[in-house]
Amino acid sequence: MKSVSMREMRKLKIPVPPLDEQARIVAILDRFDALCNDLTSGLPAEIEARRRQYEYYRDKLLNFKELGA
């Protein structure tokens, strides 16, 4: 593994997005965190999504054409 000296490390330029872009990213991450961790919003939304998914696949499995006699 190659090492990097502190002198070389100090020369590195690390790009940082503008403040408005940073604020946008923070807002997205805050909403994601709320959905994942807040039981009053995240869990019910996930339950509803799984219910709709279950109904969709149930209907796909149970709706079929009858064979002619």
C-alpha positions in Angstrom: 0.0 0.0 0.0 1.5 3.3 -1.0 1.6 6.0 1.6 1.0 9.7 1.1 3.1 12.2 3.0 1.4 15.1 4.9 3.1 17.5 2.5 1.4 15.8 -0.4 -1.9 15.5 1.5 -2.0 19.3 2.1 -1.7 19.9 -1.7 -4.8 17.9 -2.4 -7.8 20.0 -3.4 -11.2 18.5 -2.3 -14.1 20.0 -4.2 -17.0 21.1 -2.0 -20.5 21.8 -3.5 -22.0 25.2 -3.1 -24.1 25.9 0.0 -27.4 25.7 -1.8 -26.5 22.2 -3.1 -25.3 21.1 0.3 -28.7 22.3 1.8 -30.6 20.4 -0.9 -28.6 17.2 -0.1 -29.2 17.7 3.7 -33.0 18.1 3.0 -33.1 14.8 1.0 -31.1 13.0 3.7 -33.3 14.4 6.5 -36.5 13.2 4.7 -34.9 9.8 4.2 -33.9 9.6 7.8 -37.4 10.5 8.9 -39.0 7.8 6.8 -36.6 5.2 8.1 -36.7 6.1 11.7 -40.0 7.7 12.5 -42.5 5.0 13.4 -45.5 7.4 12.8 -44.6 8.1 9.2 -42.1 5.6 7.9 -43.6 2.4 9.1 -47.2 3.1 8.0 -46.0 4.2 4.6 -44.0 1.0 4.2 -46.9 -1.1 5.4 -49.2 0.6 2.8 -46.6 0.0 0.0 -46.4 -3.7 0.9 -50.2 -4.0 1.0 -50.5 -2.5 -2.5 -47.7 -4.8 -3.7 -49.4 -7.8 -2.2 -52.8 -6.9 -3.8 -51.1 -6.3 -7.2 -49.4 -9.7 -7.3 -52.5 -11.5 -5.8 -54.6 -10.0 -8.6 -52.0 -11.0 -11.2 -52.1 -14.6 -9.9 -55.8 -14.9 -9.5 -57.0 -13.2 -12.7 -56.6 -15.7 -15.5 -58.7 -16.7 -18.5 -60.8 -19.8 -18.1 -60.1 -22.6 -20.6 -62.8 -23.3 -23.1 -64.8 -26.5 -22.8 
